[in-house]
Structure formats: structure tokens, C-alpha cells
Amino acid sequence: MSFQALVVRKADDRITQSFETLDDNLLPPGEVTVDVEYSTVNYKDGLCLTGQGGLVRQYPHVPGIDLAGRVVASESAAFQPGDRVILTGWRVGEVRWGGYATRTRADAAQLVHLPAAMTTRQAMAIGTAGLTAMLAIMALEAQGLAPGQGEVLVTGASGGVGSVAVALLDALGYPVAAVTGRPEHGDYLRRLGAKTLIDRSELAETVKRPLEGERWAGCVDAVGGAMLARVLGQMKYGASVAAVGLAGGATLPATVIPFLLRGVNLLGIDSVLQPLDRRRAAWSRLAETLPMALLESMIEEVALADVVPVGEAILKGGVKGRTVVRVAE
């Protein structure tokens, strides 16, 4: 038997991508064989597609850090043929072949059953980005965030994580302030639930004062860098920031003053190696909380053969919302 895949190759430091038919004996090892129906495009996918970031160590490679589809064979009692499943993280699509293929194999411990109220297309519209947003909100709530405490800030709001975070927070009853550097995305963010729009330039630079006026009850930060440093100085007493990205840089030009004088918490959010129980809880809450009509408004759908330009665009900040990749035709 054979399957189709988007294959990235490297020769003489030159990266090429091609849509190829491969034999099933090339499938990665694993207990569960899945016919992939949908995938998505994340920032990491853009890096893997273009050979940047050092994520891919061995070529040829099949990227795609997210996938959803139907089990066709299983050596695990936890999964039966016909089950719909989700796979995100575990370095799939980076160090082992991923979701940009019509078939794959995976370890049972890496898979989550698709919630009954969700389709595989919707699961990939959520993907790692939406899972990360939900994990961030769960972490903020565990630190005491609750509706009625004030505005919750979302940076990088028109990106994948930010878009889902805005919609989730609004659905949960939080007033959301959304940061964007693209004024043309204002209507989009308001539709998702943002009550306040903040131009990125207002938070793009650090200030000499380590503390400013207390403004935010919580924050989901997808930017990092100078913006995160600035936001830390604006948090309310005892409030928390969930850090999920570094689009603005990995360096944090901040002081410890917000932590010492206001008891601010900085929470790191990882979705790659998140334990299964937390994954299941997050997917369950996503199915219960995220308005699917709003999710649909975030989606641009592309065919697997058309993924490469999207991957290049996402690295330049040129992708709004969520891109769903239609793998099975």
C-alpha cells in the first residue's frame, strides 16, 4: 500500500518540497495507524517547511505538528479502528514524520480521542495553537483568575493562539483587551469578543519605570521580548501572565520588581510534552467552551499541495487566525 505526503528534502544546503507517493513501509513506527483527514499550519510548521530553526535534524522529512483523522489499525486496546483521534506535540512533525501525509503511525500514548461534539476539521482549526490557548487560560485560572477581576490582555491577538484565546476568554465571561499591530484586523478581533483594541506600538518598548499603573487582571502573551517586560509592570497585584510564544524575541529585558512588589506570576506554557490528562481536560473544555461559529470565522482552508506558501507567510506574520489543511480529498 502507499500514501501521499508533502516531503521536504535537503541537498547542498538547499531545501525543496514536493508532493510524493510513498510506500507504507516508510511510515514511522507506532502502535496505531491513522488515516489523516486534516492538519494545520503553525509557526513551527513554517520553520520545518523551509528548513529554518534547526527543528528538523534528518531529511527527507514530512512536517506537520498537528493531525486529526481515523484509526485504521491498532495494536493498542485504547484505540479501535474507526476511532477519531487528535495528535499534537510530542515533537511529531519535527523529529519524526508528521501530519502532512494521508497516513501515519503514532504511539497510543500520544493520541487523544476526538471529543464527541467536535469534527476533525474543527479539531485542526483549534490545533496546537488553540490547545495552547486553553492550557494558558487553565493555568491563569489555577492562579486565581476569575471573571469580575478586570480586563485580560491578549498579545499577538490576531495570530493562531491569540485568536482562540480571545474567543475563549470572551465565552468564559472575561473582558478582553486585544493587542495587534494591524489596524485592519480590528473588526475581526471584535467579532471574536475583544472589548478593547490596543495598538502594538503602545506596548512595544520597555520603560525606565519597572512598575506602571495596575491595569490587567491576567494576560495571555504570545509575543515575549520587550512587550512581555512592559506588560509585567502593568499587571494588577497578584495577577499572572501566561507566556506562550516569543514572536517578539526570546530575551526578556525586565526586572524582578513586579514579582517582588506586586506578587506577579509568570507562567510558562508548554504544549509539546503536556501530560495526557491535561491534554484530555483541555480538549474537553475546548469542546464545551469554544463557540464553533466563531471558530469557523477564523478559518482559511487549503489543500495539502498548497501548504508551502502558507508556511512561508506565517513566518512573516502574514497569516491571520487559523489555517486548516485538507489532507484527505
Contacts in CASP RR format, 6 or more apart in sequence:
PFRMAT RR
TARGET T0000
AUTHOR 0000-0000-0000
METHOD contacts of the structure
MODEL  1
MSFQALVVRKADDRITQSFETLDDNLLPPGEVTVDVEYSTVNYKDGLCLT
GQGGLVRQYPHVPGIDLAGRVVASESAAFQPGDRVILTGWRVGEVRWGGY
ATRTRADAAQLVHLPAAMTTRQAMAIGTAGLTAMLAIMALEAQGLAPGQG
EVLVTGASGGVGSVAVALLDALGYPVAAVTGRPEHGDYLRRLGAKTLIDR
SELAETVKRPLEGERWAGCVDAVGGAMLARVLGQMKYGASVAAVGLAGGA
TLPATVIPFLLRGVNLLGIDSVLQPLDRRRAAWSRLAETLPMALLESMIE
EVALADVVPVGEAILKGGVKGRTVVRVAE
1 23 0 8 1.000
1 24 0 8 1.000
2 21 0 8 1.000
2 22 0 8 1.000
2 23 0 8 1.000
2 24 0 8 1.000
3 21 0 8 1.000
3 22 0 8 1.000
3 24 0 8 1.000
3 27 0 8 1.000
3 101 0 8 1.000
3 102 0 8 1.000
3 103 0 8 1.000
4 19 0 8 1.000
4 20 0 8 1.000
4 21 0 8 1.000
4 22 0 8 1.000
4 101 0 8 1.000
4 102 0 8 1.000
4 304 0 8 1.000
5 19 0 8 1.000
5 20 0 8 1.000
5 22 0 8 1.000
5 62 0 8 1.000
5 97 0 8 1.000
5 100 0 8 1.000
5 101 0 8 1.000
5 102 0 8 1.000
6 17 0 8 1.000
6 18 0 8 1.000
6 19 0 8 1.000
6 20 0 8 1.000
6 62 0 8 1.000
6 63 0 8 1.000
6 100 0 8 1.000
6 101 0 8 1.000
6 304 0 8 1.000
6 305 0 8 1.000
6 307 0 8 1.000
6 308 0 8 1.000
7 17 0 8 1.000
7 18 0 8 1.000
7 19 0 8 1.000
7 20 0 8 1.000
7 22 0 8 1.000
7 60 0 8 1.000
7 61 0 8 1.000
7 62 0 8 1.000
8 15 0 8 1.000
8 16 0 8 1.000
8 17 0 8 1.000
8 48 0 8 1.000
8 49 0 8 1.000
8 51 0 8 1.000
8 56 0 8 1.000
8 59 0 8 1.000
8 60 0 8 1.000
8 61 0 8 1.000
8 62 0 8 1.000
8 63 0 8 1.000
9 15 0 8 1.000
9 16 0 8 1.000
9 17 0 8 1.000
9 18 0 8 1.000
9 59 0 8 1.000
9 60 0 8 1.000
9 61 0 8 1.000
10 16 0 8 1.000
10 51 0 8 1.000
10 59 0 8 1.000
15 50 0 8 1.000
15 51 0 8 1.000
17 49 0 8 1.000
17 308 0 8 1.000
19 304 0 8 1.000
19 305 0 8 1.000
22 101 0 8 1.000
24 103 0 8 1.000
27 33 0 8 1.000
27 97 0 8 1.000
27 103 0 8 1.000
27 104 0 8 1.000
27 105 0 8 1.000
28 96 0 8 1.000
28 97 0 8 1.000
28 98 0 8 1.000
28 104 0 8 1.000
28 105 0 8 1.000
28 106 0 8 1.000
29 105 0 8 1.000
30 75 0 8 1.000
30 105 0 8 1.000
30 106 0 8 1.000
30 107 0 8 1.000
31 74 0 8 1.000
31 75 0 8 1.000
31 76 0 8 1.000
31 105 0 8 1.000
31 106 0 8 1.000
31 107 0 8 1.000
31 108 0 8 1.000
32 71 0 8 1.000
32 73 0 8 1.000
32 74 0 8 1.000
32 75 0 8 1.000
32 76 0 8 1.000
32 79 0 8 1.000
32 85 0 8 1.000
32 105 0 8 1.000
32 106 0 8 1.000
32 107 0 8 1.000
32 108 0 8 1.000
32 111 0 8 1.000
33 71 0 8 1.000
33 72 0 8 1.000
33 73 0 8 1.000
33 74 0 8 1.000
33 103 0 8 1.000
33 104 0 8 1.000
33 105 0 8 1.000
34 67 0 8 1.000
34 69 0 8 1.000
34 70 0 8 1.000
34 71 0 8 1.000
34 72 0 8 1.000
34 85 0 8 1.000
34 87 0 8 1.000
34 103 0 8 1.000
34 104 0 8 1.000
34 105 0 8 1.000
34 106 0 8 1.000
34 111 0 8 1.000
35 69 0 8 1.000
35 70 0 8 1.000
35 72 0 8 1.000
35 102 0 8 1.000
35 103 0 8 1.000
35 328 0 8 1.000
36 67 0 8 1.000
36 68 0 8 1.000
36 69 0 8 1.000
36 99 0 8 1.000
36 101 0 8 1.000
36 102 0 8 1.000
36 103 0 8 1.000
36 104 0 8 1.000
36 327 0 8 1.000
36 328 0 8 1.000
37 68 0 8 1.000
37 69 0 8 1.000
37 70 0 8 1.000
37 120 0 8 1.000
37 121 0 8 1.000
37 327 0 8 1.000
37 328 0 8 1.000
38 67 0 8 1.000
38 68 0 8 1.000
38 69 0 8 1.000
38 120 0 8 1.000
38 121 0 8 1.000
38 123 0 8 1.000
38 124 0 8 1.000
38 324 0 8 1.000
38 325 0 8 1.000
38 326 0 8 1.000
38 327 0 8 1.000
38 328 0 8 1.000
39 64 0 8 1.000
39 66 0 8 1.000
39 67 0 8 1.000
39 68 0 8 1.000
39 99 0 8 1.000
39 100 0 8 1.000
39 124 0 8 1.000
39 304 0 8 1.000
39 324 0 8 1.000
39 325 0 8 1.000
39 327 0 8 1.000
40 64 0 8 1.000
40 66 0 8 1.000
40 124 0 8 1.000
40 125 0 8 1.000
40 127 0 8 1.000
40 128 0 8 1.000
40 129 0 8 1.000
40 322 0 8 1.000
40 323 0 8 1.000
40 324 0 8 1.000
40 325 0 8 1.000
41 302 0 8 1.000
41 307 0 8 1.000
41 310 0 8 1.000
41 311 0 8 1.000
41 314 0 8 1.000
41 319 0 8 1.000
41 323 0 8 1.000
41 325 0 8 1.000
42 65 0 8 1.000
42 66 0 8 1.000
42 127 0 8 1.000
42 128 0 8 1.000
42 129 0 8 1.000
42 314 0 8 1.000
43 247 0 8 1.000
43 314 0 8 1.000
43 315 0 8 1.000
44 55 0 8 1.000
44 65 0 8 1.000
44 94 0 8 1.000
44 128 0 8 1.000
45 63 0 8 1.000
45 64 0 8 1.000
45 65 0 8 1.000
45 93 0 8 1.000
45 307 0 8 1.000
45 311 0 8 1.000
45 314 0 8 1.000
46 52 0 8 1.000
46 63 0 8 1.000
46 311 0 8 1.000
46 312 0 8 1.000
46 314 0 8 1.000
46 315 0 8 1.000
47 53 0 8 1.000
47 54 0 8 1.000
47 55 0 8 1.000
47 315 0 8 1.000
48 55 0 8 1.000
48 56 0 8 1.000
48 61 0 8 1.000
48 63 0 8 1.000
48 64 0 8 1.000
48 65 0 8 1.000
48 93 0 8 1.000
48 94 0 8 1.000
49 63 0 8 1.000
49 307 0 8 1.000
49 308 0 8 1.000
49 311 0 8 1.000
49 312 0 8 1.000
50 311 0 8 1.000
50 312 0 8 1.000
50 315 0 8 1.000
52 315 0 8 1.000
55 94 0 8 1.000
55 95 0 8 1.000
56 63 0 8 1.000
56 94 0 8 1.000
56 95 0 8 1.000
57 95 0 8 1.000
58 95 0 8 1.000
61 93 0 8 1.000
61 97 0 8 1.000
62 93 0 8 1.000
62 97 0 8 1.000
62 98 0 8 1.000
62 99 0 8 1.000
62 100 0 8 1.000
62 101 0 8 1.000
63 93 0 8 1.000
63 94 0 8 1.000
63 98 0 8 1.000
63 99 0 8 1.000
63 100 0 8 1.000
64 92 0 8 1.000
64 93 0 8 1.000
64 98 0 8 1.000
64 99 0 8 1.000
64 100 0 8 1.000
65 88 0 8 1.000
65 89 0 8 1.000
65 92 0 8 1.000
65 93 0 8 1.000
65 94 0 8 1.000
65 98 0 8 1.000
65 99 0 8 1.000
65 128 0 8 1.000
66 86 0 8 1.000
66 87 0 8 1.000
66 88 0 8 1.000
66 89 0 8 1.000
66 99 0 8 1.000
66 124 0 8 1.000
66 127 0 8 1.000
66 128 0 8 1.000
67 86 0 8 1.000
67 87 0 8 1.000
67 92 0 8 1.000
67 98 0 8 1.000
67 99 0 8 1.000
67 104 0 8 1.000
67 124 0 8 1.000
67 327 0 8 1.000
68 84 0 8 1.000
68 85 0 8 1.000
68 86 0 8 1.000
68 87 0 8 1.000
68 114 0 8 1.000
68 120 0 8 1.000
68 121 0 8 1.000
68 123 0 8 1.000
68 124 0 8 1.000
69 84 0 8 1.000
69 85 0 8 1.000
69 86 0 8 1.000
69 114 0 8 1.000
69 120 0 8 1.000
70 82 0 8 1.000
70 83 0 8 1.000
70 84 0 8 1.000
70 85 0 8 1.000
70 120 0 8 1.000
71 79 0 8 1.000
71 80 0 8 1.000
71 81 0 8 1.000
71 82 0 8 1.000
71 83 0 8 1.000
71 84 0 8 1.000
71 85 0 8 1.000
72 81 0 8 1.000
72 82 0 8 1.000
72 103 0 8 1.000
73 81 0 8 1.000
74 80 0 8 1.000
74 81 0 8 1.000
74 83 0 8 1.000
74 108 0 8 1.000
76 108 0 8 1.000
78 108 0 8 1.000
78 111 0 8 1.000
79 85 0 8 1.000
79 108 0 8 1.000
79 111 0 8 1.000
79 113 0 8 1.000
83 113 0 8 1.000
83 114 0 8 1.000
84 113 0 8 1.000
84 114 0 8 1.000
84 120 0 8 1.000
85 111 0 8 1.000
85 112 0 8 1.000
85 113 0 8 1.000
85 114 0 8 1.000
86 111 0 8 1.000
86 112 0 8 1.000
86 113 0 8 1.000
86 114 0 8 1.000
86 120 0 8 1.000
86 123 0 8 1.000
86 127 0 8 1.000
86 283 0 8 1.000
87 99 0 8 1.000
87 106 0 8 1.000
87 110 0 8 1.000
87 111 0 8 1.000
87 112 0 8 1.000
88 127 0 8 1.000
88 128 0 8 1.000
88 131 0 8 1.000
88 271 0 8 1.000
88 279 0 8 1.000
89 110 0 8 1.000
89 128 0 8 1.000
89 271 0 8 1.000
89 272 0 8 1.000
89 273 0 8 1.000
90 107 0 8 1.000
90 110 0 8 1.000
90 272 0 8 1.000
90 273 0 8 1.000
91 272 0 8 1.000
92 98 0 8 1.000
92 99 0 8 1.000
92 106 0 8 1.000
92 110 0 8 1.000
93 99 0 8 1.000
97 104 0 8 1.000
98 104 0 8 1.000
99 327 0 8 1.000
100 304 0 8 1.000
100 307 0 8 1.000
100 325 0 8 1.000
100 327 0 8 1.000
101 327 0 8 1.000
102 304 0 8 1.000
102 327 0 8 1.000
102 328 0 8 1.000
109 276 0 8 1.000
112 276 0 8 1.000
112 279 0 8 1.000
112 280 0 8 1.000
112 283 0 8 1.000
114 120 0 8 1.000
114 123 0 8 1.000
115 283 0 8 1.000
115 284 0 8 1.000
115 286 0 8 1.000
115 287 0 8 1.000
116 287 0 8 1.000
117 287 0 8 1.000
117 288 0 8 1.000
118 283 0 8 1.000
118 286 0 8 1.000
118 287 0 8 1.000
121 301 0 8 1.000
121 324 0 8 1.000
122 292 0 8 1.000
122 295 0 8 1.000
124 324 0 8 1.000
124 325 0 8 1.000
125 295 0 8 1.000
125 296 0 8 1.000
125 298 0 8 1.000
125 299 0 8 1.000
125 322 0 8 1.000
125 324 0 8 1.000
126 164 0 8 1.000
126 286 0 8 1.000
126 290 0 8 1.000
126 295 0 8 1.000
126 322 0 8 1.000
127 322 0 8 1.000
128 271 0 8 1.000
129 159 0 8 1.000
129 160 0 8 1.000
129 161 0 8 1.000
129 162 0 8 1.000
129 163 0 8 1.000
129 164 0 8 1.000
129 322 0 8 1.000
130 160 0 8 1.000
130 161 0 8 1.000
130 164 0 8 1.000
130 165 0 8 1.000
130 286 0 8 1.000
131 271 0 8 1.000
131 274 0 8 1.000
131 279 0 8 1.000
131 282 0 8 1.000
131 283 0 8 1.000
131 286 0 8 1.000
132 161 0 8 1.000
132 244 0 8 1.000
132 269 0 8 1.000
132 271 0 8 1.000
133 160 0 8 1.000
133 161 0 8 1.000
133 162 0 8 1.000
133 164 0 8 1.000
133 165 0 8 1.000
133 168 0 8 1.000
133 220 0 8 1.000
133 244 0 8 1.000
134 164 0 8 1.000
134 168 0 8 1.000
134 282 0 8 1.000
134 283 0 8 1.000
134 285 0 8 1.000
134 286 0 8 1.000
134 289 0 8 1.000
135 269 0 8 1.000
135 271 0 8 1.000
135 274 0 8 1.000
135 278 0 8 1.000
135 282 0 8 1.000
136 161 0 8 1.000
136 165 0 8 1.000
136 220 0 8 1.000
136 242 0 8 1.000
136 244 0 8 1.000
136 267 0 8 1.000
136 269 0 8 1.000
137 165 0 8 1.000
137 168 0 8 1.000
137 169 0 8 1.000
137 172 0 8 1.000
137 220 0 8 1.000
137 242 0 8 1.000
138 278 0 8 1.000
138 281 0 8 1.000
138 282 0 8 1.000
138 285 0 8 1.000
139 240 0 8 1.000
139 242 0 8 1.000
139 267 0 8 1.000
139 268 0 8 1.000
139 269 0 8 1.000
140 152 0 8 1.000
140 218 0 8 1.000
140 220 0 8 1.000
140 240 0 8 1.000
140 242 0 8 1.000
140 267 0 8 1.000
143 240 0 8 1.000
143 265 0 8 1.000
143 267 0 8 1.000
144 240 0 8 1.000
145 152 0 8 1.000
145 174 0 8 1.000
145 217 0 8 1.000
145 218 0 8 1.000
145 239 0 8 1.000
145 240 0 8 1.000
147 172 0 8 1.000
147 173 0 8 1.000
147 174 0 8 1.000
148 174 0 8 1.000
148 217 0 8 1.000
149 217 0 8 1.000
149 218 0 8 1.000
149 236 0 8 1.000
149 239 0 8 1.000
150 174 0 8 1.000
150 175 0 8 1.000
150 216 0 8 1.000
150 217 0 8 1.000
150 236 0 8 1.000
151 174 0 8 1.000
151 175 0 8 1.000
151 176 0 8 1.000
151 177 0 8 1.000
151 195 0 8 1.000
151 196 0 8 1.000
151 215 0 8 1.000
151 216 0 8 1.000
151 217 0 8 1.000
152 169 0 8 1.000
152 174 0 8 1.000
152 175 0 8 1.000
152 176 0 8 1.000
152 177 0 8 1.000
152 216 0 8 1.000
152 217 0 8 1.000
152 218 0 8 1.000
152 219 0 8 1.000
152 220 0 8 1.000
153 176 0 8 1.000
153 177 0 8 1.000
153 179 0 8 1.000
153 198 0 8 1.000
153 215 0 8 1.000
153 216 0 8 1.000
153 218 0 8 1.000
153 219 0 8 1.000
153 220 0 8 1.000
153 221 0 8 1.000
153 231 0 8 1.000
154 162 0 8 1.000
154 165 0 8 1.000
154 166 0 8 1.000
154 169 0 8 1.000
154 176 0 8 1.000
154 177 0 8 1.000
154 178 0 8 1.000
154 179 0 8 1.000
154 194 0 8 1.000
154 219 0 8 1.000
154 220 0 8 1.000
154 222 0 8 1.000
155 162 0 8 1.000
155 179 0 8 1.000
155 203 0 8 1.000
155 219 0 8 1.000
155 220 0 8 1.000
155 221 0 8 1.000
155 222 0 8 1.000
155 223 0 8 1.000
155 224 0 8 1.000
155 227 0 8 1.000
155 228 0 8 1.000
155 231 0 8 1.000
156 162 0 8 1.000
156 178 0 8 1.000
156 179 0 8 1.000
156 180 0 8 1.000
156 200 0 8 1.000
156 222 0 8 1.000
156 223 0 8 1.000
156 247 0 8 1.000
157 163 0 8 1.000
157 165 0 8 1.000
157 166 0 8 1.000
157 178 0 8 1.000
157 179 0 8 1.000
157 180 0 8 1.000
157 185 0 8 1.000
157 189 0 8 1.000
157 194 0 8 1.000
158 178 0 8 1.000
158 180 0 8 1.000
158 182 0 8 1.000
158 185 0 8 1.000
158 188 0 8 1.000
158 189 0 8 1.000
158 320 0 8 1.000
158 321 0 8 1.000
159 222 0 8 1.000
159 319 0 8 1.000
159 320 0 8 1.000
159 321 0 8 1.000
160 298 0 8 1.000
160 319 0 8 1.000
160 321 0 8 1.000
160 322 0 8 1.000
161 220 0 8 1.000
161 222 0 8 1.000
161 244 0 8 1.000
161 245 0 8 1.000
162 178 0 8 1.000
162 220 0 8 1.000
162 222 0 8 1.000
163 189 0 8 1.000
163 192 0 8 1.000
163 298 0 8 1.000
163 320 0 8 1.000
163 321 0 8 1.000
163 322 0 8 1.000
164 290 0 8 1.000
164 295 0 8 1.000
164 298 0 8 1.000
164 322 0 8 1.000
165 220 0 8 1.000
165 222 0 8 1.000
166 176 0 8 1.000
166 178 0 8 1.000
166 189 0 8 1.000
166 192 0 8 1.000
166 193 0 8 1.000
166 194 0 8 1.000
167 192 0 8 1.000
167 193 0 8 1.000
167 290 0 8 1.000
167 291 0 8 1.000
167 294 0 8 1.000
167 295 0 8 1.000
167 298 0 8 1.000
168 286 0 8 1.000
168 289 0 8 1.000
168 290 0 8 1.000
169 176 0 8 1.000
169 220 0 8 1.000
170 176 0 8 1.000
170 192 0 8 1.000
170 193 0 8 1.000
170 194 0 8 1.000
170 195 0 8 1.000
171 289 0 8 1.000
171 290 0 8 1.000
171 291 0 8 1.000
172 289 0 8 1.000
174 217 0 8 1.000
175 195 0 8 1.000
175 196 0 8 1.000
176 193 0 8 1.000
176 194 0 8 1.000
176 195 0 8 1.000
176 196 0 8 1.000
177 194 0 8 1.000
177 195 0 8 1.000
177 196 0 8 1.000
177 197 0 8 1.000
177 198 0 8 1.000
177 216 0 8 1.000
178 186 0 8 1.000
178 189 0 8 1.000
178 192 0 8 1.000
178 194 0 8 1.000
178 196 0 8 1.000
178 197 0 8 1.000
178 198 0 8 1.000
179 198 0 8 1.000
179 199 0 8 1.000
179 200 0 8 1.000
179 202 0 8 1.000
179 203 0 8 1.000
179 223 0 8 1.000
179 227 0 8 1.000
180 186 0 8 1.000
180 189 0 8 1.000
180 197 0 8 1.000
180 198 0 8 1.000
180 199 0 8 1.000
180 200 0 8 1.000
181 199 0 8 1.000
181 200 0 8 1.000
181 201 0 8 1.000
182 320 0 8 1.000
183 199 0 8 1.000
185 320 0 8 1.000
186 194 0 8 1.000
186 197 0 8 1.000
188 297 0 8 1.000
188 320 0 8 1.000
189 197 0 8 1.000
190 197 0 8 1.000
191 294 0 8 1.000
191 297 0 8 1.000
192 294 0 8 1.000
192 297 0 8 1.000
192 298 0 8 1.000
193 294 0 8 1.000
200 227 0 8 1.000
203 227 0 8 1.000
203 230 0 8 1.000
203 231 0 8 1.000
204 226 0 8 1.000
204 227 0 8 1.000
204 230 0 8 1.000
205 226 0 8 1.000
205 230 0 8 1.000
206 226 0 8 1.000
206 229 0 8 1.000
206 230 0 8 1.000
206 253 0 8 1.000
206 254 0 8 1.000
207 230 0 8 1.000
210 233 0 8 1.000
210 254 0 8 1.000
210 255 0 8 1.000
210 257 0 8 1.000
210 258 0 8 1.000
211 233 0 8 1.000
211 257 0 8 1.000
211 258 0 8 1.000
211 261 0 8 1.000
211 262 0 8 1.000
212 233 0 8 1.000
212 234 0 8 1.000
213 233 0 8 1.000
213 234 0 8 1.000
214 234 0 8 1.000
214 235 0 8 1.000
214 236 0 8 1.000
214 237 0 8 1.000
214 262 0 8 1.000
215 234 0 8 1.000
215 235 0 8 1.000
215 236 0 8 1.000
216 231 0 8 1.000
216 234 0 8 1.000
216 235 0 8 1.000
216 236 0 8 1.000
216 239 0 8 1.000
217 236 0 8 1.000
217 239 0 8 1.000
218 235 0 8 1.000
218 236 0 8 1.000
218 239 0 8 1.000
218 240 0 8 1.000
218 241 0 8 1.000
219 231 0 8 1.000
219 235 0 8 1.000
219 239 0 8 1.000
219 240 0 8 1.000
219 241 0 8 1.000
219 242 0 8 1.000
220 242 0 8 1.000
220 244 0 8 1.000
221 227 0 8 1.000
221 228 0 8 1.000
221 231 0 8 1.000
221 241 0 8 1.000
221 242 0 8 1.000
221 243 0 8 1.000
221 244 0 8 1.000
221 245 0 8 1.000
222 244 0 8 1.000
222 245 0 8 1.000
222 247 0 8 1.000
223 245 0 8 1.000
223 246 0 8 1.000
223 247 0 8 1.000
223 248 0 8 1.000
223 249 0 8 1.000
224 243 0 8 1.000
224 245 0 8 1.000
224 246 0 8 1.000
224 247 0 8 1.000
224 248 0 8 1.000
224 249 0 8 1.000
224 250 0 8 1.000
224 252 0 8 1.000
225 246 0 8 1.000
225 248 0 8 1.000
225 249 0 8 1.000
225 250 0 8 1.000
225 251 0 8 1.000
225 252 0 8 1.000
225 253 0 8 1.000
226 248 0 8 1.000
226 253 0 8 1.000
227 248 0 8 1.000
228 241 0 8 1.000
228 243 0 8 1.000
228 252 0 8 1.000
228 254 0 8 1.000
229 252 0 8 1.000
229 253 0 8 1.000
229 254 0 8 1.000
231 241 0 8 1.000
232 241 0 8 1.000
232 254 0 8 1.000
232 258 0 8 1.000
232 259 0 8 1.000
232 264 0 8 1.000
232 266 0 8 1.000
233 257 0 8 1.000
233 258 0 8 1.000
233 262 0 8 1.000
233 264 0 8 1.000
235 241 0 8 1.000
235 258 0 8 1.000
235 262 0 8 1.000
235 264 0 8 1.000
236 262 0 8 1.000
237 262 0 8 1.000
237 263 0 8 1.000
238 262 0 8 1.000
238 263 0 8 1.000
238 264 0 8 1.000
238 265 0 8 1.000
239 262 0 8 1.000
239 264 0 8 1.000
239 265 0 8 1.000
240 264 0 8 1.000
240 265 0 8 1.000
240 266 0 8 1.000
240 267 0 8 1.000
241 264 0 8 1.000
241 265 0 8 1.000
241 266 0 8 1.000
241 267 0 8 1.000
242 267 0 8 1.000
242 268 0 8 1.000
242 269 0 8 1.000
243 266 0 8 1.000
243 267 0 8 1.000
243 268 0 8 1.000
243 269 0 8 1.000
244 268 0 8 1.000
244 269 0 8 1.000
247 317 0 8 1.000
258 264 0 8 1.000
259 265 0 8 1.000
259 266 0 8 1.000
274 282 0 8 1.000
295 322 0 8 1.000
298 320 0 8 1.000
298 321 0 8 1.000
298 322 0 8 1.000
299 321 0 8 1.000
299 322 0 8 1.000
299 323 0 8 1.000
299 324 0 8 1.000
300 319 0 8 1.000
300 321 0 8 1.000
300 322 0 8 1.000
300 323 0 8 1.000
300 324 0 8 1.000
301 323 0 8 1.000
301 324 0 8 1.000
301 325 0 8 1.000
301 326 0 8 1.000
302 310 0 8 1.000
302 323 0 8 1.000
302 324 0 8 1.000
302 325 0 8 1.000
302 326 0 8 1.000
303 325 0 8 1.000
303 326 0 8 1.000
303 329 0 8 1.000
304 325 0 8 1.000
304 326 0 8 1.000
304 327 0 8 1.000
307 325 0 8 1.000
310 319 0 8 1.000
310 323 0 8 1.000
311 319 0 8 1.000
313 319 0 8 1.000
314 323 0 8 1.000
END
